[in-house]
Amino acid sequence: MDNSIILIIGGVLLGIIVGFIIAKALERNNASKLIKSAKKSAAAIIKEANSEGESIKKDKILQAKEKFIELKSEHEKVINARDKKMAEAEKRTRDKESQVSSELSKNLKLNQSLEDKIKDYNHRFDILEKKQEEIDRLHKSQIEQLEVISSLSAEEAKAQLVESLKGEAKSDAMAYVQSTLEEAKLTAQQEAKKVIINTIQRIGTEEAVDNCVSVFNIESDDVKGRIIGREGRNIRAIEAATGVEIIVDDTPEAIILSCFDSVRREIARLSLHKLVTDGRIHPARIEEVVKKTTKQIEQEIIEVGKRTIIDLGIHNLHPELIKVVGRMKYRSSYGQNLLQHSREVAKLCGVMAAELGLNPKLAKRAGLLHDIGKVPDAEADMETPHAILGMQWAEKYGEKEDVCNAIGAHHDEIEMTSLLSPIVQVCDAISGARPGARRQVLDSYIQRLKDLEDIAFGFGGVKKAYAIQAGRELRVIVESEKVSDQNAADLSFNISQKIQTDMTYPGQVKVTVIRETRAVNIAK
């Protein structure tokens, strides 16, 4: 049994060894086949790579040749263009040389001609000098003969001649001045009127005259007692806090607020409205409401200034100037609201500057700011003329030189150095002189008309004088025996100059001199 096991084991081992040998043999056979196959693939790949390399080499060589040909063509073009430019430059040079040579020949001819003329002039000058000497000698001898004949010296005769011609020269000069003025009016005045009329027609604003009193309406007369308070303590507290005089009379359902300052009147009105609406009216509450209302008005002033400059299209205005513009709403000038007046002047200036070909935005800026000096911050500022004060503020807050000059010169306090200055002055006069724009005291109005007539009566030959059209025209009737037609024109001019120098008035005053000759006969 042991032998059989050994045999089996030996057979198994022998089979394993034989199988291993056979597997090795097969493996070697497969490996040799794989190596042969790999060699064939590698050879094919190498052959293919060589063929591709040859084709790429040929393509690159072909591309290099094409690039070379292209660069050569561009180079030839550049060379041809350069040669063409050089040829053109040479041609221009030759043309210039020929032109210079022709000019040089012309100059030589001109120089020769000029020298000939100079010689001829010198010759003639010598002849004229000789003739002048001869004329002077003859003139002197004639004067001596005339002096002997007339028994007058040359100076005396000259004085008599000058005296006789003085009147004629004066009348001729005045006639020439008059004709020149008329001719200028036919052209300049027509265009000026056209610009001004077009400007006024394109600007339409409402006019409102400010007063020194405001009326506060109440629902019933019972509220009056609450506003007055016990022994008048509430009304005294309101007056002390606002600086406004409160008048409570028999007028039904109304209380009058009186103060020259529109801001203080508005603060008092709004405070009374809040107090009456709230119902709590006592001194402590009054002071609290007045303080809040004052802050509200200050904020409203800034908002009004901002809205104004936005409406007018004005940019980059200093915040302090915006506040001043807002405060104009609560100021008046001769009864005319200052902000409304300044807005109107700004619009007039913008339109007029556009018509004249100037900068309309800069003109609007100057028109809006021309009266900022009428809103002083301190009592000391009130001693300075408002035009000068406004100019100083504009300079302080960085406004342009033209705008500052227009502000300072619109009432002729300083010399006008900018074209905007007369535009602002004219537009200010237009806005203030229109009927209904401003309120004047009757006495001063009547006195101004009397002064106009008195100026006319101050000249000789004046028979009657009438100030008409609210002082816009002065009609003068003269005596025909004492004043001639020529003297009538002189009289009109002299009266207008006298009015211009001695009086202050808005707008213009037209002086009309009327000379009438009557021939009267009676048929019996």
Buried (B, 14 or more C-beta within 10 A) or exposed (E): EEEEEEEEEEEEEEEEEEEEEEEEEEEEEEEEEEEEEEEEEEEEEEEEEEEEEEEEEEEEEEEEEEEEEEEEEEEEEEEEEEEEEEEEEEEEEEEEEEEEEEEEEEEEEEEEEEEEEEEEEEEEEEEEEEEEEEEEEEEEEEEEEEBEEEEBEEEEBEEEEEEEEEEEEEBEEBEEEBEEEEEEEEEEEEEEEEBBEEBBEBBEBEBEEBEBEBEBEBEEEEBBEBBBBEEEEBBBBBBEBBBBBBEBEEEEEBBBBBBEBBBBBBBBBBBBBBBBEEEEBBBEBBBBBBEEBBEBBBEBBBEBBBEBBEEBEBEEBBEBBBBBBBBBBBBBBBBBBBBBBBBBBBBBBBBBBBBBEBBBBBBBBBBBBBBBBBBBEEEEBEEBEBBBBBBBBBBEBEBBEBBBBBBBBBBEBBEBBBBBBBBBBBBBBBBBBBEEBBBEEEEEEEEBBEBBBEBBEEBEBBBEBBBEEEBBBBBBBBEBEEBBEEBBBBBBBBBBEBBEEEEEBBEEBEBEBEBEEEEEEEEE
